[in-house]
Amino acid sequence: MERCRILVVGAGLAGLALARALRRAGFAPEVIERADAWDGAGTGMYLPANGVRALRALGLEAAVAARAAPIPRQRLLDHRGRLLADIDLRELWGDVGPCLALPRADLHQLLRDGVPVRMGRTVTSLERVDGPVAVGVDDGGGGEYDLVVGADGLHSGIRRLAGDRRPPVAVGQQSWRWLSEAAGPPEVTTWTVLLGRGASFLLIPVGGEAVYCYADTTDGDGDGDPVRRLRERFAGFAAPVPGLLAQLDSSVPVHAAPIQQVAAEQWGRGAVVLVGDAAHGMSPNMAEGASLAFEDALVLAACVRDAVTVAPALAAFVARRSPRTGWVRAQTRRRDRTRDLPPALRNLTLRTLARRIWRSNYRPLLPPA
């Protein structure tokens, strides 16, 4: 399409990646964001190699790598610190690229560099979703667009306005996430998780001395003081967990939330399309949320560039993306079910089959999207 009026709703990782991809394809999308200002706080990001490959296509791999920590292995331990599996990620991904980890705020800053965004704007209505779409915005600055993209996350307002009013559903896990800015434990040199009964504690170096900490459980909830709850629930875990929890105080923002996923994969309606978590938000156990969003951005931009009208562009986009995102969603559900296994059986499974499981889970993501 030579001319296409495009509105991208949401300036998180998915929306900014799409805006960059569309601009590289020759379009001038408008981007709006409901937040009034950028929030510099945040946690960490682990990017599997397919996500780094997508950043390469967006022209950002070198800039991201300069701020990130390389992640060469994934180490799985039981809650006492005994090794269950050691996955060589370079062997797994081959020449797809490296795996990287960095603060989420750094990744967001790199994605938004040079992308104009209208801040503090919320879409209030969508009319004639088959196009051109009449978009109502709370500041009165809406208009007509050939294509409207909902990149506004798991609780997408665009998804709701396009007809799917189902809220996200809980997967039965409570999570806590934070960045430890103090000197990280020397033994944490790569992605490392300790697994207990119905609980896991993940540590990822993200550059400098910072460590991204992610803890989750299948029991209880996030009510009350998160630091107290974490110290109680993970009291029996081996080092370095006790030391990291001892460093926590009120000055460290801990993000506590239940893990949720979309009720069902949904790509939109008519000339309104969804990308990223708005379309296929899922449990984070494969760490593919951002990577799939970056792939969505590249594929959608290519489909819009190569089609004559919006309808065949979106049909091609869904046909290319749905099998891939559906595969990952299926794997995350299978992985979540292993949380209910008795620890002895889970540990035996990981000791004997972890490499085979990882190869099976990620093999379809080795080819480009």
Secondary structure, DSSP 8 states (H G I E B T S, - for coil): -----EEEE--SHHHHHHHHHHHHTT---EEEESSSS------EEEE-HHHHHHHHHTT-HHHHHHHSEE--EEEEEETTS-EEEEEEHHHHHGGG---EEEEHHHHHHHHHTT---EES--EEEEE-TTSSEEEEETTS--EEESEEEE---TT-HHHHHTT-----EEEEEEEEEEEE-S---TT--SEEEEEETTEEEEEEE-STT-EEEEEEESSS-S-S-HHHHHHHHTTT--TTHHHHHHH--TTS--EEEEEEE-SS---EETTEEE-THHHH---GGG--HHHHHHHHHHHHHHHHHH-SSHHHHHHHHHHHHHHHHHHHHHHHHHHHHGGGS-HHHHHHHHHHHHHHHHHHHHGGGSS--
